[in-house]
Amino acid sequence: MIIINSPSQVIQLPLDNDLINALILEIEQPFESVVAVTVFWQQTNTRLLLIEPDDDLDNLSKSDPVLAFALEYPEWVIHLPQDHQLSLAVTTDDGGGCYLLCPTQLIKSSKD
């Protein structure tokens, strides 16, 4: 699992450019500017968790309560390129939370 605490770090994730571009569009969409996204993440301790194909989602969720919450109570889930899904769980009263980017197959297999 990779954790990023700033939207500017998205481009450093070990992902294909199409997936990174789709992810950036979704993260920036609710805001009027890139600066506004960055400020919001800083003020609310928002973060993004990238679950990689080799990660054991069950074990990770047992050791990370925020991940467990994000898996159980997403505000929304959308499908991105390359069979990935992005969800958002709001974890604080000020709207901060946790984005979760994960291969769709890992989510399906963890619920079986």
Kinemage of the C-alpha trace (Angstrom):
@kinemage 1
@onewidth
@group {chain A} dominant
@subgroup {mainchain}
@vectorlist {calphas} color= white
{ca met a 1} P 0.000 0.000 0.000
{ca ile a 2} L 1.204 3.458 -0.886
{ca ile a 3} L -0.062 6.498 1.017
{ca ile a 4} L 0.122 10.011 -0.358
{ca asn a 5} L -0.785 13.146 1.570
{ca ser a 6} L -0.735 15.697 -1.239
{ca pro a 7} L -2.505 15.690 -4.595
{ca ser a 8} L 0.762 16.771 -6.215
{ca gln a 9} L 2.186 13.329 -5.367
{ca val a 10} L -0.324 11.546 -7.628
{ca ile a 11} L 1.979 11.875 -10.629
{ca gln a 12} L 4.658 9.930 -8.726
{ca leu a 13} L 2.480 6.845 -8.256
{ca pro a 14} L 3.634 3.725 -10.108
{ca leu a 15} L 0.657 3.774 -12.480
{ca asp a 16} L 0.026 4.129 -16.183
{ca asn a 17} L -0.436 7.703 -17.438
{ca asp a 18} L -4.071 7.100 -18.470
{ca leu a 19} L -4.935 5.982 -14.955
{ca ile a 20} L -3.015 8.872 -13.376
{ca asn a 21} L -4.777 11.399 -15.614
{ca ala a 22} L -8.212 9.952 -14.783
{ca leu a 23} L -7.340 9.990 -11.080
{ca ile a 24} L -6.213 13.626 -11.212
{ca leu a 25} L -9.428 14.639 -12.980
{ca glu a 26} L -11.555 12.994 -10.293
{ca ile a 27} L -9.581 14.463 -7.388
{ca glu a 28} L -9.590 17.988 -8.821
{ca gln a 29} L -13.172 17.967 -10.149
{ca pro a 30} L -14.955 19.341 -7.046
{ca phe a 31} L -12.527 22.263 -6.668
{ca glu a 32} L -12.032 25.510 -8.554
{ca ser a 33} L -8.243 25.165 -8.811
{ca val a 34} L -5.272 22.932 -8.120
{ca val a 35} L -4.297 25.268 -5.285
{ca ala a 36} L -7.729 24.825 -3.676
{ca val a 37} L -7.349 21.028 -3.793
{ca thr a 38} L -3.928 21.212 -2.169
{ca val a 39} L -5.082 23.601 0.554
{ca phe a 40} L -8.096 21.421 1.319
{ca trp a 41} L -5.953 18.278 1.616
{ca gln a 42} L -3.565 20.095 3.963
{ca gln a 43} L -6.287 21.572 6.150
{ca thr a 44} L -8.293 18.355 6.461
{ca asn a 45} L -5.526 15.737 6.450
{ca thr a 46} L -7.009 14.121 3.367
{ca arg a 47} L -4.940 11.330 1.881
{ca leu a 48} L -5.000 8.773 -0.879
{ca leu a 49} L -4.312 5.087 -0.339
{ca leu a 50} L -3.168 3.083 -3.340
{ca ile a 51} L -3.742 -0.612 -2.926
{ca glu a 52} L -1.460 -2.513 -5.256
{ca pro a 53} L -2.300 -5.872 -6.895
{ca asp a 54} L 0.045 -7.835 -4.613
{ca asp a 55} L -1.289 -6.267 -1.393
{ca asp a 56} L -3.287 -8.396 1.019
{ca leu a 57} L -6.343 -6.214 1.464
{ca asp a 58} L -7.749 -8.200 4.394
{ca asn a 59} L -4.540 -7.926 6.428
{ca leu a 60} L -4.052 -4.267 5.551
{ca ser a 61} L -7.579 -3.356 6.616
{ca lys a 62} L -7.090 -5.130 9.957
{ca ser a 63} L -4.003 -3.028 10.700
{ca asp a 64} L -5.280 0.307 9.324
{ca pro a 65} L -8.620 1.514 10.735
{ca val a 66} L -8.912 4.301 8.153
{ca leu a 67} L -8.567 1.771 5.336
{ca ala a 68} L -11.143 -0.483 6.996
{ca phe a 69} L -13.542 2.484 7.251
{ca ala a 70} L -12.900 3.491 3.626
{ca leu a 71} L -13.693 -0.031 2.455
{ca glu a 72} L -16.863 -0.280 4.523
{ca tyr a 73} L -18.353 3.214 4.173
{ca pro a 74} L -17.470 4.897 0.880
{ca glu a 75} L -19.387 8.059 -0.012
{ca trp a 76} L -19.063 7.109 -3.658
{ca val a 77} L -17.255 4.649 -5.906
{ca ile a 78} L -16.311 5.211 -9.543
{ca his a 79} L -14.578 3.020 -12.057
{ca leu a 80} L -11.358 4.229 -13.650
{ca pro a 81} L -9.280 2.885 -16.544
{ca gln a 82} L -7.327 -0.348 -16.281
{ca asp a 83} L -9.926 -1.993 -14.051
{ca his a 84} L -9.333 0.251 -11.047
{ca gln a 85} L -11.857 1.885 -8.789
{ca leu a 86} L -11.668 5.070 -6.782
{ca ser a 87} L -13.743 5.660 -3.684
{ca leu a 88} L -13.911 8.355 -1.081
{ca ala a 89} L -14.702 7.937 2.594
{ca val a 90} L -15.290 11.102 4.593
{ca thr a 91} L -13.674 10.621 7.996
{ca thr a 92} L -13.821 14.075 9.607
{ca asp a 93} L -16.469 16.700 10.286
{ca asp a 94} L -14.613 19.221 8.117
{ca gly a 95} L -15.007 17.022 5.038
{ca gly a 96} L -11.569 15.454 5.084
{ca gly a 97} L -11.176 11.844 4.309
{ca cys a 98} L -9.509 9.085 2.470
{ca tyr a 99} L -9.473 8.333 -1.227
{ca leu a 100} L -8.948 4.672 -1.973
{ca leu a 101} L -7.583 3.582 -5.347
{ca cys a 102} L -7.602 -0.138 -5.856
{ca pro a 103} L -7.747 -2.765 -8.598
{ca thr a 104} L -11.428 -3.672 -8.858
{ca gln a 105} L -10.664 -7.378 -8.608
{ca leu a 106} L -9.138 -6.972 -5.124
{ca ile a 107} L -12.333 -5.368 -3.836
{ca lys a 108} L -14.474 -8.125 -5.339
{ca ser a 109} L -12.302 -10.915 -3.915
{ca ser a 110} L -12.208 -9.377 -0.425
{ca lys a 111} L -16.018 -9.336 -0.301
{ca asp a 112} L -16.399 -12.971 -1.376
